């Protein structure tokens, strides 16, 4: 069987999909050498009467089933993060319901879960530090009330309101002092969200890093780890070498994750990655190889996935969720390619075609024939005849 795929510049070419997926089996021993979270996407309800700008309509059964899929492979779930379209189709009301449901499901199956706490219930624009702190407090209380670990997410409101580093230290310091258990601090770069430009009170990343580390040094017992999403391996390596003992670095670098997780002769990174949504079984298998101390074997498994990840996260990076959901549909984890907020239209057809080809080459589809049939349906909608 072949499928005719369109070229970016026009014309079609014949592609022969794999006939079998790459070997993979759920379960296995717990992951031991690294703490690994997959940020997970939400499955939209395709029959809901909604659209861009309206409340998110979520298919809860399919959304929770996908989380059980990740837990079955030993991965933790990072919930209500940007992969779940937080702030890009999923508002705080929807995120709060997602956190409640996923945390309950995690308890039921014994899965690890960490959930994002931010300030997205606030209207856009500058706010007072007191309002921002209060918004953070409300979300932190909800997350901790479910029993989940909190991820303190970057705040658009704080980025729009802070006058300098001291404002960040004040707000975050207050939150860390009252947190019931150690949290994960999330530094999300502007390539993922342009509204976060100049976070930590400085346009320069060196000064911003110093402020970030000053906060952590003042509250090391309240910081489980930091999630860094700057797509800069050198900077992440420098940061993790300066972290206090016992504070983890969770890589959020979807361009350089194999080398960062493998580490060097001094330190390594744990992981909290959006790309582990489509890579879940393969990623878990690679970590289990790393658990045995076989770094070359780990790299042999995970290095070939970087091409797909770099494609999914290419600029504009914030639209990577479209490719993630496409692959979930092609893999059979959901029955449709529809996203909350209409974000399934955020990437052009050639981008989606290339994502399919790269994922098929890695053997990510449990049923390659199903993926091929669904891809042909998508192409037909765009006027590509087979």
C-alpha positions as CSV (number, residue, x, y, z in Angstrom):
1,X,0.0,0.0,0.0
2,X,1.1,3.5,-0.8
3,X,-0.2,6.9,0.0
4,X,0.2,10.0,-2.2
5,X,1.4,12.9,-0.1
6,X,1.6,16.5,-1.2
7,X,4.9,18.4,-1.5
8,X,5.1,21.8,0.2
9,X,5.8,23.5,-3.2
10,X,3.1,21.5,-5.1
11,X,2.8,18.1,-6.6
12,X,2.5,14.7,-5.1
13,X,4.9,11.9,-4.2
14,X,4.3,8.2,-3.3
15,X,5.0,7.2,0.3
16,X,5.0,3.6,1.5
17,X,4.0,3.5,5.2
18,X,5.3,0.9,7.6
19,X,3.4,-2.3,7.8
20,X,4.1,-2.8,11.5
21,X,4.6,-0.5,14.5
22,X,7.8,-0.5,16.5
23,X,7.8,-3.0,19.3
24,X,6.2,-1.7,22.5
25,X,4.3,-3.1,25.5
26,X,2.6,-1.3,28.3
27,X,3.7,-1.8,31.9
28,X,7.1,-2.8,33.0
29,X,9.1,-1.9,36.1
30,X,8.8,1.7,37.5
31,X,11.1,4.3,36.0
32,X,13.9,4.8,38.5
33,X,16.8,6.8,37.1
34,X,14.7,9.9,36.1
35,X,11.4,11.5,37.2
36,X,9.5,11.8,33.9
37,X,6.2,13.7,33.2
38,X,4.4,13.9,29.9
39,X,2.4,17.0,29.4
40,X,-0.9,15.8,28.0
41,X,-3.3,17.2,25.5
42,X,-7.1,17.4,25.9
43,X,-9.5,15.8,23.5
44,X,-12.2,18.1,22.2
45,X,-15.9,17.2,22.0
46,X,-16.5,17.4,18.3
47,X,-20.3,17.6,18.6
48,X,-20.3,20.5,21.0
49,X,-21.8,23.8,19.9
50,X,-18.8,26.0,20.4
51,X,-15.9,27.7,18.6
52,X,-12.9,30.0,19.0
53,X,-13.2,32.3,22.0
54,X,-15.9,30.2,23.7
55,X,-15.7,27.8,26.6
56,X,-13.8,24.7,25.9
57,X,-15.9,21.6,25.2
58,X,-13.9,18.6,26.3
59,X,-14.5,14.9,25.7
60,X,-13.8,13.8,29.2
61,X,-13.9,10.0,28.6
62,X,-11.3,10.2,25.8
63,X,-9.2,12.8,27.6
64,X,-8.9,10.6,30.7
65,X,-8.4,7.5,28.6
66,X,-5.3,9.1,27.1
67,X,-3.9,9.8,30.6
68,X,-4.4,6.2,31.5
69,X,-2.4,5.3,28.4
70,X,0.5,7.4,29.7
71,X,0.3,6.1,33.2
72,X,0.2,2.5,31.9
73,X,3.7,3.1,30.5
74,X,5.0,4.4,33.8
75,X,5.1,8.1,32.9
76,X,3.7,10.8,35.1
77,X,1.2,13.3,33.7
78,X,1.7,17.0,33.8
79,X,-1.8,18.3,33.7
80,X,-3.4,21.6,32.6
81,X,-0.2,22.9,31.1
82,X,0.3,24.5,27.7
83,X,0.1,21.2,26.0
84,X,-3.5,21.0,27.2
85,X,-4.0,24.4,25.4
86,X,-4.0,26.3,28.7
87,X,-4.5,29.9,27.6
88,X,-5.0,28.8,24.0
89,X,-8.5,27.4,24.1
90,X,-8.7,26.1,27.6
91,X,-9.7,28.7,30.2
92,X,-9.4,28.4,34.0
93,X,-12.9,27.0,34.4
94,X,-12.1,24.2,32.0
95,X,-8.6,23.7,33.5
96,X,-10.0,23.5,37.0
97,X,-12.4,20.7,35.9
98,X,-9.6,19.0,34.1
99,X,-7.4,19.1,37.2
100,X,-10.2,17.7,39.4
101,X,-11.0,14.8,37.1
102,X,-7.4,13.9,36.3
103,X,-6.3,14.0,39.9
104,X,-9.1,11.7,40.8
105,X,-8.2,9.3,38.0
106,X,-4.5,9.4,39.1
107,X,-5.5,8.3,42.6
108,X,-7.6,5.5,41.1
109,X,-4.8,4.0,39.0
110,X,-1.8,5.0,41.2
111,X,-0.4,7.4,38.6
112,X,1.9,10.4,39.3
113,X,0.4,13.8,38.5
114,X,1.5,17.4,38.7
115,X,-0.9,20.2,37.7
116,X,-0.4,23.8,36.6
117,X,-1.4,26.7,38.9
118,X,-1.4,30.1,37.3
119,X,-3.4,33.3,37.1
120,X,-5.5,32.9,34.0
121,X,-8.8,33.6,35.7
122,X,-7.7,37.2,35.6
123,X,-8.8,39.5,32.7
124,X,-6.0,40.4,30.3
125,X,-3.7,43.3,31.1
126,X,-1.9,44.7,34.0
127,X,-3.1,43.9,37.6
128,X,-1.9,44.7,41.0
129,X,0.5,42.4,42.7
130,X,-2.1,41.7,45.3
131,X,-4.6,40.6,42.7
132,X,-2.0,38.4,41.0
133,X,-1.0,36.8,44.2
134,X,-4.6,36.1,45.2
135,X,-5.3,34.5,41.8
136,X,-2.2,32.2,42.2
137,X,-3.3,31.3,45.7
138,X,-6.8,30.2,44.5
139,X,-5.3,27.9,41.9
140,X,-2.6,26.6,44.2
141,X,-5.2,25.7,46.8
142,X,-7.3,23.9,44.2
143,X,-4.4,21.8,42.9
144,X,-3.1,20.9,46.4
145,X,-6.7,20.2,47.5
146,X,-6.9,17.4,44.9
147,X,-3.7,15.8,46.2
148,X,-1.7,16.7,43.1
149,X,1.7,18.3,43.0
150,X,1.6,22.0,41.9
151,X,3.5,23.4,39.0
152,X,3.7,27.2,39.5
153,X,3.2,28.4,35.9
154,X,4.4,31.6,34.4
155,X,1.8,34.3,34.6
156,X,0.9,36.6,31.7
157,X,-0.6,39.0,34.3
158,X,2.6,39.2,36.2
159,X,4.7,39.7,33.0
160,X,2.4,42.6,32.1
161,X,2.4,44.1,35.6
162,X,5.8,43.6,37.2
163,X,8.2,46.6,37.3
164,X,11.3,44.5,37.9
165,X,12.8,41.4,39.5
166,X,11.7,42.4,43.0
167,X,8.0,42.0,42.0
168,X,8.6,38.4,40.9
169,X,10.5,37.7,44.1
170,X,7.7,39.1,46.2
171,X,4.9,37.2,44.5
172,X,6.7,33.9,44.2
173,X,8.2,34.1,47.6
174,X,4.8,34.5,49.2
175,X,3.4,31.5,47.3
176,X,6.4,29.3,48.2
177,X,6.1,30.1,51.8
178,X,2.5,28.9,51.9
179,X,2.8,25.9,49.6
180,X,1.8,22.7,51.4
181,X,4.5,20.6,49.6
182,X,7.4,21.4,47.3
183,X,6.4,22.7,43.9
184,X,7.8,22.8,40.4
185,X,8.6,26.2,39.1
186,X,7.9,26.6,35.4
187,X,9.9,29.0,33.3
188,X,8.2,29.1,29.9
189,X,10.0,31.1,27.2
190,X,8.4,33.6,24.8
191,X,8.7,31.1,21.9
192,X,5.9,29.2,23.6
193,X,4.0,32.3,24.7
194,X,5.0,35.8,23.4
195,X,3.2,37.4,26.4
196,X,5.9,36.1,28.6
197,X,8.7,38.1,27.1
198,X,11.1,39.5,29.8
199,X,9.9,37.1,32.5
200,X,11.7,37.4,35.9
201,X,11.9,41.1,35.3
202,X,14.8,41.2,32.8
203,X,15.0,41.2,29.0
204,X,18.4,39.5,29.2
205,X,18.4,35.8,30.1
206,X,21.5,36.0,32.2
207,X,19.9,38.6,34.6
208,X,16.6,36.6,34.5
209,X,18.5,33.4,35.5
210,X,20.1,35.2,38.4
211,X,16.7,36.3,39.7
212,X,15.3,32.8,39.2
213,X,18.1,31.2,41.2
214,X,17.9,33.9,43.9
215,X,14.2,32.9,44.5
216,X,15.1,29.2,44.6
217,X,18.1,29.7,47.0
218,X,15.8,31.5,49.4
219,X,13.3,28.6,49.5
220,X,15.1,25.4,48.6
221,X,12.9,23.3,50.8
222,X,9.8,24.4,48.9
223,X,11.1,23.8,45.4
224,X,11.0,20.2,44.2
225,X,12.4,21.3,40.8
226,X,12.4,23.7,37.9
227,X,10.9,23.1,34.5
228,X,12.9,25.1,31.9
229,X,11.4,25.6,28.4
230,X,13.9,27.9,26.7
231,X,15.0,25.5,23.9
232,X,18.6,26.3,24.8
233,X,20.6,23.3,26.0
234,X,23.7,25.3,27.0
235,X,21.6,27.6,29.2
236,X,19.8,24.7,30.8
237,X,23.1,22.9,31.6
238,X,24.5,26.1,33.2
239,X,21.3,26.5,35.2
240,X,21.1,23.0,36.6
241,X,24.8,23.2,37.7
242,X,23.8,26.2,39.9
243,X,20.7,24.7,41.5
244,X,20.8,23.9,45.3
245,X,21.3,20.3,46.2
246,X,18.1,18.4,46.0
247,X,16.4,20.7,43.5
248,X,15.7,18.9,40.3
249,X,15.9,20.3,36.8
250,X,13.0,19.1,34.6
251,X,13.9,19.7,31.0
252,X,11.2,21.2,28.9
253,X,13.6,21.5,25.9
254,X,11.8,19.7,23.1
255,X,14.8,20.2,20.8
256,X,17.6,18.7,22.9
257,X,16.0,16.4,25.4
258,X,18.0,13.2,24.8
259,X,21.4,14.8,25.7
260,X,19.9,16.7,28.6
261,X,18.2,13.7,30.1
262,X,21.3,11.6,29.6
263,X,23.4,14.2,31.4
264,X,27.1,14.8,31.7
265,X,29.7,13.9,34.2
266,X,28.2,16.4,36.7
267,X,24.4,16.5,36.4
268,X,21.4,15.4,34.4
269,X,17.9,16.6,33.7
270,X,14.6,14.9,34.6
271,X,11.8,15.5,32.1
272,X,8.5,17.3,31.8
273,X,7.9,17.4,28.0
274,X,5.1,18.0,25.6
275,X,6.7,15.8,23.0
276,X,6.4,12.8,25.4
277,X,2.6,13.0,24.6
278,X,3.1,11.3,21.2
279,X,6.3,9.5,22.2
280,X,5.0,8.0,25.5
281,X,5.7,4.3,25.0
282,X,8.9,4.9,23.1
283,X,10.1,7.4,25.7
284,X,9.3,5.1,28.6
285,X,11.2,2.3,27.0
286,X,14.2,4.5,26.5
287,X,14.2,5.6,30.1
288,X,14.0,1.9,31.2
289,X,17.2,1.3,29.2
290,X,18.8,4.3,30.9
291,X,17.7,2.8,34.3
292,X,20.2,0.0,33.6
293,X,23.0,2.4,33.1
294,X,23.1,1.9,29.3
295,X,23.4,5.5,28.1
296,X,24.3,4.6,24.5
297,X,21.3,2.3,24.3
298,X,19.1,5.1,25.7
299,X,20.4,7.5,23.1
300,X,20.0,5.0,20.3
301,X,16.3,4.8,21.1
302,X,15.6,8.5,21.8
303,X,17.9,10.4,19.4
304,X,15.9,9.4,16.3
305,X,12.8,11.1,17.7
306,X,14.4,14.5,17.7
307,X,13.6,15.2,14.1
308,X,9.9,14.7,14.7
309,X,10.0,16.9,17.9
310,X,11.8,19.7,16.1
311,X,9.3,19.6,13.4
312,X,6.3,19.7,15.8
313,X,7.8,22.5,17.7
314,X,9.1,24.6,14.8
315,X,8.2,28.3,14.8
316,X,5.6,29.5,15.7
317,X,6.4,27.1,18.5
318,X,3.1,27.7,20.4
319,X,1.2,25.9,17.8
320,X,2.9,22.6,18.4
321,X,-0.3,21.3,20.0
322,X,-1.8,20.9,16.6
323,X,0.7,18.2,15.5
324,X,0.5,16.5,18.9
325,X,-3.3,16.1,18.5
326,X,-3.0,15.0,14.9
327,X,-0.7,12.2,16.0
328,X,-3.0,11.1,18.8
329,X,-5.8,10.8,16.2
330,X,-3.7,8.9,13.7
331,X,-2.6,6.6,16.5
332,X,-6.2,5.8,17.4
333,X,-6.3,7.5,20.8
334,X,-9.3,9.6,19.7
335,X,-11.9,9.4,16.9
336,X,-11.4,12.8,15.3
337,X,-8.9,15.6,14.6
338,X,-10.7,18.5,16.2
339,X,-9.3,20.8,18.9
340,X,-10.8,23.2,21.4
341,X,-10.7,26.7,20.1
342,X,-10.4,25.5,16.5
343,X,-6.6,25.1,16.9
344,X,-6.6,22.1,14.5
345,X,-6.4,24.7,11.7
346,X,-3.2,26.3,13.2
347,X,-0.8,24.3,11.1
348,X,-0.8,24.0,7.2
349,X,-1.3,20.8,5.5
350,X,2.4,20.3,4.5
351,X,3.4,20.5,8.2
352,X,0.8,17.8,9.1
353,X,1.9,15.6,6.2
354,X,5.5,15.7,7.4
355,X,4.5,15.0,11.0
356,X,2.7,11.9,9.7
357,X,5.7,10.7,7.7
358,X,8.2,11.2,10.5
359,X,5.9,9.5,13.1
360,X,5.3,6.6,10.8
361,X,9.0,6.2,10.2
362,X,9.5,5.9,14.0
363,X,6.8,3.3,14.2
364,X,4.7,5.3,16.6
365,X,1.3,4.2,15.2
366,X,0.0,1.0,16.9
367,X,-2.1,0.3,13.7
368,X,-0.2,1.8,10.7
369,X,-3.2,0.9,8.4
370,X,-5.5,2.9,10.5
371,X,-3.1,5.9,10.5
372,X,-2.8,5.6,6.7
373,X,-6.6,5.5,6.2
374,X,-7.1,8.5,8.5
375,X,-4.4,10.4,6.8
376,X,-6.0,9.7,3.4
377,X,-9.3,11.1,4.8
378,X,-7.6,14.2,5.9
379,X,-5.9,14.6,2.5
380,X,-9.3,14.1,0.8
381,X,-10.8,17.0,2.8
382,X,-8.0,19.2,1.4
383,X,-8.6,18.0,-2.2
384,X,-5.8,15.5,-2.5
385,X,-7.0,12.5,-4.4
386,X,-5.4,9.1,-4.0
